[in-house]
């Protein structure tokens, strides 16, 4: 079974998801093995504007803020490419797993109000932080920021983007990804459409709140956050291939 899914170059987290992701280590591992392999397939293209630059020298490693890092797909790639990465997520369990994969020890910052100096930001670190309320001391600290299927699931994505802009240095750049509309993401429609056929009242209750990645909506959102020279690239298509309906359910019903 092959289903194309398109993304425009983010995931909104409900309160229930925040609770589960913060407490259930098994869920974190399932996310890493069942969800991340697909969302990570968009990362290199998302970061292409940064990665296409000349590789940084060790003494000139640029800083990058990964907002909504999850289990670390963006952070790992950026770290491998020579960036000094600060990984953030609202979930302590996600941050803990990202820290493990990046080779950190327990001395990495893990409090929401972590105050990083210029020297600390230039080191690899993982920090528990609300993307809509990043630490005040991070203003003008980063050259780049990335949100891979994260910011669009914030309760207030505009506020999250404004926070990112505050944390970027003058001339800094941000790249975010967002799922396309229903016509571009048929793999996401199978469960809602089936539910609508037998229990339509459940669809209205469970419908997630997230921004749809249209050119107009994303451009408007970025400009309202204060960013200039906004470009929306895509749709970028990946094919989700599973061996059976049961395998599809296992992948998508996490």
Secondary structure, 3 states (H helix, E strand, C coil): CEEEEEEECCCECCHHHHHHHHHCHHHHHHHHHHHHHHHHHHHHHHCHHHHCCCCCCHHHCCEEEEECCCCCHHHHHHHHCCCEEEEEECCHHHHHHHHHHCCCCCCCCCCCCCCCCHHHHCCCEEEECCCCCCCHHHCCCEEEEEEECCCCECCCHHHHHHHHHHHEEEEEEEEEEEECCCCCEHHHHHHHHHHHHHCHHHHHHHCCCCCCCCHHHHHHHHHHCCCCCCCCCCCEEEEEECCCHHHHHHHHCC
